[in-house]
Amino acid sequence: MAKWRGAMELFDIYDDDRNRTGRTAERNQKLKDGEYQLIVHVNIMNTQNQLLIQQRQPHKQDFPGYWDISVGGGVRAGETSRDAAEREVFEELGLAIDLAETVPYFWIHFPNGFADEYIVHQDLELDMLNLQQTEVQNVKWASYDEVMSMLTEGTFFPYHQSMLELIFSFSEIGEKT
């Protein structure tokens, strides 16, 4: 169960080995060296090997108006990575998914954090999604070449190109459901 203090969102602090330390921090709180937070990314791929991408709202503090992967967000205190991934997909896209039998395809270490990368194979009609208006202004399907072009143009969230390449390559070999 997520812990809340008023309107402030809390997250668990992890150590170098991704173990919970028993301490929490508030969202956007600067962490000390050796302290880490956990975030999740859910990459929804269709059978044409296209990635569902979302466009961030223009009022977002970080990277306003940029295109981004399908869904991303922080793991709240007390949540598992799977719980957070399912919650974030529902919050941002209005789509209920079940990751009970799923593990992240890979994870990334970044300064003061870890990102679990999920890949979900699902064909969906975009007009069936219920976008979270405070976060997402638009969605579309994009091929590898389209995403790489947007990354080069500076209109896509500045992930390392190798991360995006991994997402697309894992999708090609992953089971289609």
N, C-alpha and C positions, 0 to 999 in steps of 0.2 A: 504494500500500500504506500502510495506517495505521501511524503511529509510536506506540510505547508506551514508557513509562519505568516499569518495574515495573507497578503497577496503575493508574498515572495516565494518563489519556487526554490526548493532545496535539492541538491544532488549529493550523492555519496562521494567521498574522496577515496581514491585508490592509490596503492603503492606501485612501485616499479614493476611488480609481478602481477598487476591487475587484481590484487586482493583488496577488498574493502577494508578500510582502516578503522571503521567505526565512527569516523567523524563526518560531518556534512559541511557544505558551504552553500551560500546563496548564489543564485544565477548571476553571472557576470562578475563574481568576486574573484580577485586575482589570487591564484594559488601559489604556494611556496614551492621552491625546488623540491623535487621528489614527490609532489602531490599531483594527482591526475584526476580528470573527470572522464566519464564514458559518454559517448554520443553514438547514435545509430544513423545509418543511411540505408534506405530501402530503394533498390533499383528495380523498377518494373520493366520487364522486357517482353515484347510480343513475339509472335512466331516469325515475323519478318526481320528479327534481330534489331528492332528499333527500341530505343530507350524512351520511356515516358519522361519528359522533362517539364519542369514547372518554371514559370516566370515569377520572380519575387516582386512583391508590391513596391511601388516607387517610394513609399514613405519608410521602408525598412532602413534601419540604421546602418547595417552592413550590406554592401553590394546591392543597393536598390535597383530594381528593374532588370537585374541579371537573370539569365536562365540558369537553372540548377538541375541536379539529378531529381528523381521522382519525389523523394521525401527525405528529410533529415531533421534531427532534433536531439535534445539532451535526454539522458536517462535520469529520471527523478529518483530521489532518495527512496530506497526500499524496492524499486522496480528492478526486474531483470532486463537484459538487453532485448529479449523477445517481446516482453510486455511493452516496452517503450516503442519498439518498431511497430507493433500492431496499433498502439495508441496514436502514434504520429501519423500513420497512414490514414486512420479514421479521421483524425482531427483535420488534416490538411486536404484530403481528397474525398472524405465521406465514404471511403471504401473499407469494408470489414474484411480482413485477411486472417488466416490462421497459420501461425508459424510454429505450432507446438512440436512438429517433427522436423524443424529446420534449424540449422546452425549457420552462422555467418560464413560466407564463402572465404573471406579473409578479413583481417583487421589491420588498421594503420595506426602507427604511433605518430602523434604530432605533439608540438610543445604543449605540455600540461594536459595531455589527453590521449585517449584511445578512441578510434572509430570502428565499430563493427559494421561490416558491409554485407548486407543481405541482397540476394538477387531473387526476384519472384518472376516466374514466367506466367504471364496472363494476357490474353487478348481482351481488351475492353473498349467499349464505346465511350469516347471522351465526354459526350453530352450526358452520360449517366453519372458522372462524378459530381459531387457537391463540394466545390472549392471553398476553403476557409478564406473568406474575404479579407481578413486582417493580414494574411500571410501570402496568399497565392492569387495572382491576377489572371494567369492563363496557363494552360497545359497544351502539349502537343507531343506527337511521336517524332523522334529524330534518329536518323541513321548515324553510324560511326562517323562518316565523312562530315555530316552536318554538325555534329557536336564538336569535332576537331576544328572545323572552320570557325564556329562561334568562339571556341577557346582562343584561337589565333587572333580573331577580331577583337577580343576583349569584351564580348557580350555574354560569355559563360563564366560562372563562378570559377575562380582561378585554382582549380585542383591541379595536381601534378598530372601531366599527360599520361604517365604510366598507370595511374590509378584508373583512369577512364578506359585505357586499353585493356586492363585486367577485367573490368566489368563486361566489356563487349566480348572478350575472348572466353570468359567463363560462361557467358550466355550461349555462345555457339556450341559448347560441349555439355551444357546443363540439360537436364530433363525438361521437356516442355509439358506443362500441365494445363 
